[in-house]
Amino acid sequence: MIRSELLQALHKDNPELRADEVEQVVDIFFDEIAQRLAEGGRVELRGFGAFSTREREARSGRNPRTGETVAVPSKRVPYFKAGKEIRERLNKA
């Protein structure tokens, strides 16, 4: 699902909201998650999962085009851990 499909589905389920209102809600939702992660926090959506960040150590990589060794700095990356309910739905028999 892409963002526009999500907006259409939300608008279909909530016809009392204008399309721009639905888009504003989705923007706020994603902006709040991104802001919390940028602050080093964690976002937990019960029944769905938890977003957090993890630290990646600095390492040496390789430029695939030239084969040259390149220094890759340490960085924080987003991490998602699925909740129990969503894992169970994915693994239904």
PLY file of the C-alpha trace (Angstrom):
ply
format ascii 1.0
element vertex 93
property float x
property float y
property float z
element edge 92
property int vertex1
property int vertex2
end_header
0.00 0.00 0.00
1.27 3.43 -0.85
0.39 6.73 0.83
-2.29 7.69 -1.73
-4.02 4.32 -1.28
-4.02 4.84 2.49
-5.57 8.29 2.04
-8.27 6.87 -0.25
-9.11 4.07 2.19
-9.38 6.47 5.11
-11.53 8.88 3.09
-13.81 6.01 2.01
-14.27 4.90 5.64
-14.78 8.49 6.85
-16.89 10.27 4.20
-17.73 13.07 6.64
-14.11 14.25 6.38
-12.84 16.19 3.38
-9.88 14.73 1.50
-7.57 17.52 2.73
-8.61 16.81 6.34
-7.75 13.12 5.92
-4.40 14.08 4.42
-3.72 16.45 7.32
-4.43 13.67 9.86
-2.06 11.27 8.06
0.64 13.97 7.85
0.36 14.69 11.58
0.47 10.97 12.40
3.66 10.33 10.43
5.28 13.62 11.49
4.74 12.79 15.17
6.30 9.34 14.76
9.29 10.81 12.89
9.74 13.59 15.47
9.67 11.17 18.40
12.24 8.91 16.72
14.45 11.93 15.91
14.41 12.79 19.62
15.61 9.28 20.42
12.22 8.16 21.69
10.05 5.15 20.97
6.54 4.91 19.49
4.36 1.97 20.48
1.07 1.22 18.75
-0.62 -1.52 20.77
-1.58 -4.51 18.65
0.51 -3.27 15.72
4.11 -2.79 16.81
6.80 -0.46 18.06
9.08 1.96 16.25
12.48 2.79 17.72
15.99 3.56 16.55
19.17 1.53 16.66
22.76 2.64 16.49
24.93 1.33 13.67
28.65 1.30 14.31
31.10 2.96 11.95
32.57 0.52 9.46
34.47 0.33 6.25
32.46 -0.36 3.13
33.25 -0.78 -0.52
32.25 1.34 -3.50
30.68 -1.25 -5.83
31.61 0.70 -8.95
35.31 1.21 -8.23
36.00 -1.39 -5.53
37.55 1.37 -3.42
37.29 1.06 0.39
35.14 3.81 1.90
34.64 4.83 5.54
30.96 4.60 6.54
30.24 6.70 9.67
28.12 5.50 12.60
24.45 6.40 12.36
21.02 5.87 13.87
18.52 3.88 11.80
14.77 3.31 12.30
13.70 -0.09 13.57
10.22 -1.66 13.67
9.23 -4.60 15.82
5.85 -6.12 14.98
3.42 -6.66 17.85
2.04 -10.02 18.91
-1.39 -9.51 17.28
0.01 -8.61 13.87
2.50 -11.51 13.97
-0.39 -13.89 14.72
-2.43 -12.48 11.80
0.53 -12.95 9.46
1.05 -16.55 10.54
-2.56 -17.77 10.56
-2.91 -21.38 9.54
0 1
1 2
2 3
3 4
4 5
5 6
6 7
7 8
8 9
9 10
10 11
11 12
12 13
13 14
14 15
15 16
16 17
17 18
18 19
19 20
20 21
21 22
22 23
23 24
24 25
25 26
26 27
27 28
28 29
29 30
30 31
31 32
32 33
33 34
34 35
35 36
36 37
37 38
38 39
39 40
40 41
41 42
42 43
43 44
44 45
45 46
46 47
47 48
48 49
49 50
50 51
51 52
52 53
53 54
54 55
55 56
56 57
57 58
58 59
59 60
60 61
61 62
62 63
63 64
64 65
65 66
66 67
67 68
68 69
69 70
70 71
71 72
72 73
73 74
74 75
75 76
76 77
77 78
78 79
79 80
80 81
81 82
82 83
83 84
84 85
85 86
86 87
87 88
88 89
89 90
90 91
91 92
